[in-house]
Amino acid sequence: MAREKLPRNQLSRTAEFYRDNPEANEKHKQTSRIAAMRPARKRKNAETRRYRRNNGMEGQGGGDVHHKPNGQLQVMSASKNRRIK
């Protein structure tokens, strides 16, 4: 079941834009879908899922699993992980 839509005053600028422009929203969904189907992205997601599962984090919420430049995985907050990208 989909969650209820947030009221307009609680939306970020990007969310507000996509709500106001359904054509842009569809295009954004398509490009995101294509990016998620790439083999490299699938491998990376599988690695992070495996790490979360092995460390008892899967389904519990918590931080993001981040790939460090040397290939190791590290848990950090979502906001810090977004800043790195």
N, C-alpha and C positions, 0 to 999 in steps of 0.2 A: 504494500500500500504506500503510495506516495505521500510525503509529508505536505502539510498545508503551506501555501505560499506565504512568504514573509510580507508584512506591510511595507509599503513603499518607503517609508522613512527609515527602515532598518536595512535597506539594500545598499550594497557597495555601488560605486559608479559603474563598474563593469556589468554587474547583475542588472542594474537599472537599464543600461544600454541594450542588453540582450532581451530584456522583457519588452522594451519599446520597439525593437526591430526584429520581428520574427524571421525575416529572410536571413539576416546576419547570424541569428541564433542557429538556424538550420545549417548554414555554411560552417560555422564554428564546430557544431556537433560532428559533421562529416569529416572535417580535417582531424579532429581529435580521435575519431574512430579509426581513421587510416593510420595515424601515428601509433595507436595502441596495438595495431595488428602487425607492426614491424617485428621481425624475428629478434632483433637486438633488444627491443623494449620488452618483449615477452620473456626473454631470458633474464633480464634484470628484475622484472616483477617476480618471476619464479624464485630467484635467489633471495629476494627480500621476504617473500612469503615463507620460504624454507627456514630462514633465520628466525623469523617471528614465531613459527611453529615450534622449532627446536628450543627456543628460549621461553616458551610458555606465554608469549605475548599475543598470539593470534586470537582475535575476538575479544580482547581485553581493553582495547583502546590504547592509550599511551602515545609515546613518541614515534617519529618516523624513523625508518631504517635508511641510513645514508651511505652511499658508496663513496669511500675516500679515494683520493687519486691513486693510492698504492693498491687498491683493490679490496681492502678490508671493509667490513661493514661496521657501522657505528649508529647507536640510537641517539637521536637528538630531537628537540622540539620541532614542530612543523614550521614555526615562524623562522627559526634559525636555518632550517633546511631550505626554505624558500629564499632566504637572503644569499645563500651560497651559490645558487644556480645562476 
